[in-house]
């Protein structure tokens, strides 16, 4: 599995708070973000079914607007 890098824009205060929580959990900010992403994907798949491993990124760039 290839490892990709992603940049995000985040408010400084939010990043500091995220760093606090990550440190409390004994993780780096990067590792903590990965945990949060994995938990989010797991919750989504439990509610909506497993996401196919061959997801087409072009179809998933922008989430649909919630009604």
N, CA and C atoms as a LAMMPS dump frame, in Angstrom:
ITEM: TIMESTEP
0
ITEM: NUMBER OF ATOMS
201
ITEM: BOX BOUNDS ff ff ff
-5.0000000000000000e+02 5.0000000000000000e+02
-5.0000000000000000e+02 5.0000000000000000e+02
-5.0000000000000000e+02 5.0000000000000000e+02
ITEM: ATOMS id mol type element x y z
1 1 1 N 0.839 -1.169 0
2 1 2 C 0 0 0
3 1 3 C 0.889 1.239 0
4 2 1 N 0.628 2.142 -0.908
5 2 2 C 1.404 3.373 -1
6 2 3 C 0.992 4.339 0.115
7 3 1 N 1.946 5.053 0.629
8 3 2 C 1.682 6.084 1.631
9 3 3 C 1.667 7.423 0.91
10 4 1 N 0.599 8.169 1.083
11 4 2 C 0.447 9.478 0.45
12 4 3 C 0.51 10.567 1.509
13 5 1 N 0.844 11.75 1.082
14 5 2 C 0.905 12.908 1.965
15 5 3 C -0.234 13.855 1.618
16 6 1 N -0.84 14.45 2.655
17 6 2 C -1.944 15.386 2.467
18 6 3 C -1.677 16.619 3.318
19 7 1 N -1.875 17.78 2.739
20 7 2 C -1.777 19.028 3.503
21 7 3 C -3.185 19.518 3.797
22 8 1 N -3.377 20.067 4.994
23 8 2 C -4.673 20.648 5.336
24 8 3 C -4.467 22.049 5.896
25 9 1 N -5.485 22.854 5.759
26 9 2 C -5.489 24.176 6.394
27 9 3 C -6.265 24.03 7.694
28 10 1 N -5.684 24.503 8.783
29 10 2 C -6.319 24.359 10.093
30 10 3 C -6.004 25.585 10.928
31 11 1 N -6.992 26.041 11.673
32 11 2 C -6.778 27.191 12.543
33 11 3 C -5.741 26.835 13.606
34 12 1 N -4.925 27.791 13.959
35 12 2 C -3.847 27.548 14.914
36 12 3 C -4.371 27.012 16.242
37 13 1 N -5.458 27.597 16.744
38 13 2 C -6.001 27.143 18.026
39 13 3 C -6.476 25.687 17.939
40 14 1 N -7.105 25.324 16.824
41 14 2 C -7.564 23.956 16.657
42 14 3 C -6.381 22.988 16.604
43 15 1 N -5.315 23.394 15.92
44 15 2 C -4.122 22.554 15.846
45 15 3 C -3.496 22.383 17.228
46 16 1 N -3.46 23.459 18.006
47 16 2 C -2.913 23.362 19.362
48 16 3 C -3.745 22.417 20.219
49 17 1 N -5.062 22.511 20.106
50 17 2 C -5.938 21.632 20.875
51 17 3 C -5.793 20.181 20.417
52 18 1 N -5.676 19.987 19.116
53 18 2 C -5.465 18.645 18.583
54 18 3 C -4.151 18.076 19.104
55 19 1 N -3.121 18.913 19.152
56 19 2 C -1.833 18.494 19.694
57 19 3 C -1.935 18.115 21.161
58 20 1 N -2.739 18.853 21.921
59 20 2 C -2.945 18.55 23.339
60 20 3 C -3.579 17.173 23.504
61 21 1 N -4.652 16.921 22.727
62 21 2 C -5.349 15.631 22.808
63 21 3 C -4.423 14.5 22.359
64 22 1 N -3.703 14.715 21.274
65 22 2 C -2.78 13.696 20.762
66 22 3 C -1.731 13.364 21.822
67 23 1 N -1.168 14.387 22.448
68 23 2 C -0.161 14.172 23.486
69 23 3 C -0.748 13.399 24.665
70 24 1 N -1.967 13.748 25.054
71 24 2 C -2.647 13.052 26.138
72 24 3 C -2.818 11.569 25.81
73 25 1 N -3.102 11.273 24.548
74 25 2 C -3.291 9.894 24.088
75 25 3 C -1.959 9.195 23.803
76 26 1 N -0.837 9.926 23.923
77 26 2 C 0.479 9.345 23.691
78 26 3 C 0.805 9.169 22.216
79 27 1 N 0.249 10.053 21.387
80 27 2 C 0.461 9.963 19.945
81 27 3 C 0.993 11.289 19.416
82 28 1 N 1.56 11.207 18.211
83 28 2 C 1.872 12.429 17.48
84 28 3 C 0.568 12.95 16.886
85 29 1 N 0.572 14.2 16.448
86 29 2 C -0.617 14.757 15.802
87 29 3 C -0.962 13.936 14.554
88 30 1 N 0.051 13.576 13.776
89 30 2 C -0.191 12.789 12.567
90 30 3 C -0.85 11.45 12.906
91 31 1 N -0.307 10.745 13.89
92 31 2 C -0.873 9.456 14.28
93 31 3 C -2.298 9.613 14.801
94 32 1 N -2.539 10.673 15.548
95 32 2 C -3.877 10.903 16.091
96 32 3 C -4.874 11.181 14.961
97 33 1 N -4.471 11.957 13.98
98 33 2 C -5.351 12.226 12.833
99 33 3 C -5.676 10.919 12.115
100 34 1 N -4.697 10.04 11.951
101 34 2 C -4.952 8.753 11.307
102 34 3 C -5.953 7.921 12.1
103 35 1 N -5.85 7.946 13.433
104 35 2 C -6.811 7.232 14.278
105 35 3 C -8.208 7.793 14.053
106 36 1 N -8.332 9.111 14.031
107 36 2 C -9.64 9.746 13.82
108 36 3 C -10.219 9.387 12.456
109 37 1 N -9.383 9.375 11.434
110 37 2 C -9.834 9.02 10.088
111 37 3 C -10.303 7.568 10.053
112 38 1 N -9.526 6.659 10.644
113 38 2 C -9.919 5.245 10.669
114 38 3 C -11.249 5.058 11.392
115 39 1 N -11.431 5.754 12.526
116 39 2 C -12.683 5.661 13.276
117 39 3 C -13.85 6.183 12.448
118 40 1 N -13.63 7.273 11.709
119 40 2 C -14.677 7.852 10.886
120 40 3 C -15.076 6.906 9.756
121 41 1 N -14.086 6.309 9.101
122 41 2 C -14.37 5.358 8.014
123 41 3 C -15.114 4.141 8.569
124 42 1 N -14.68 3.63 9.713
125 42 2 C -15.335 2.475 10.326
126 42 3 C -16.798 2.79 10.642
127 43 1 N -17.059 3.957 11.217
128 43 2 C -18.435 4.35 11.543
129 43 3 C -19.281 4.489 10.275
130 44 1 N -18.691 5.073 9.238
131 44 2 C -19.421 5.225 7.97
132 44 3 C -19.779 3.86 7.398
133 45 1 N -18.797 2.954 7.396
134 45 2 C -19.039 1.629 6.826
135 45 3 C -20.046 0.829 7.654
136 46 1 N -20.063 1.012 8.958
137 46 2 C -21.05 0.329 9.789
138 46 3 C -22.455 0.83 9.472
139 47 1 N -22.582 2.116 9.17
140 47 2 C -23.891 2.699 8.868
141 47 3 C -24.325 2.485 7.425
142 48 1 N -23.368 2.436 6.482
143 48 2 C -23.716 2.447 5.058
144 48 3 C -23.177 1.268 4.259
145 49 1 N -22.427 0.394 4.88
146 49 2 C -21.826 -0.725 4.166
147 49 3 C -20.392 -0.421 3.784
148 50 1 N -19.66 -1.486 3.505
149 50 2 C -18.236 -1.358 3.207
150 50 3 C -17.995 -0.553 1.938
151 51 1 N -16.997 0.288 1.987
152 51 2 C -16.588 1.079 0.827
153 51 3 C -15.691 0.198 -0.031
154 52 1 N -15.977 0.129 -1.312
155 52 2 C -15.174 -0.669 -2.24
156 52 3 C -13.738 -0.149 -2.231
157 53 1 N -12.77 -1.063 -2.191
158 53 2 C -11.364 -0.686 -2.173
159 53 3 C -10.901 0.003 -3.437
160 54 1 N -11.673 -0.084 -4.515
161 54 2 C -11.299 0.54 -5.784
162 54 3 C -12.056 1.851 -5.969
163 55 1 N -12.087 2.667 -4.925
164 55 2 C -12.79 3.94 -4.987
165 55 3 C -12.157 4.829 -6.047
166 56 1 N -12.982 5.468 -6.849
167 56 2 C -12.492 6.378 -7.886
168 56 3 C -12.38 7.778 -7.288
169 57 1 N -11.166 8.279 -7.054
170 57 2 C -11.007 9.583 -6.415
171 57 3 C -11.733 10.711 -7.14
172 58 1 N -11.833 10.634 -8.461
173 58 2 C -12.495 11.7 -9.219
174 58 3 C -13.973 11.801 -8.843
175 59 1 N -14.556 10.716 -8.387
176 59 2 C -15.962 10.719 -7.993
177 59 3 C -16.145 11.11 -6.539
178 60 1 N -15.062 11.226 -5.787
179 60 2 C -15.161 11.455 -4.35
180 60 3 C -14.366 12.673 -3.872
181 61 1 N -14.134 13.611 -4.77
182 61 2 C -13.353 14.782 -4.393
183 61 3 C -14.163 15.706 -3.504
184 62 1 N -15.389 15.98 -3.888
185 62 2 C -16.233 16.897 -3.13
186 62 3 C -17.444 16.137 -2.618
187 63 1 N -17.669 16.165 -1.296
188 63 2 C -18.828 15.441 -0.772
189 63 3 C -20.126 16.072 -1.238
190 64 1 N -21.167 15.234 -1.32
191 64 2 C -22.459 15.754 -1.716
192 64 3 C -23.012 16.65 -0.628
193 65 1 N -23.833 17.588 -1.009
194 65 2 C -24.458 18.497 -0.046
195 65 3 C -25.532 17.747 0.725
196 66 1 N -25.499 17.889 2.041
197 66 2 C -26.518 17.233 2.869
198 66 3 C -27.791 18.056 2.843
199 67 1 N -28.902 17.376 2.776
200 67 2 C -30.214 18.074 2.751
201 67 3 C -30.669 18.42 4.135
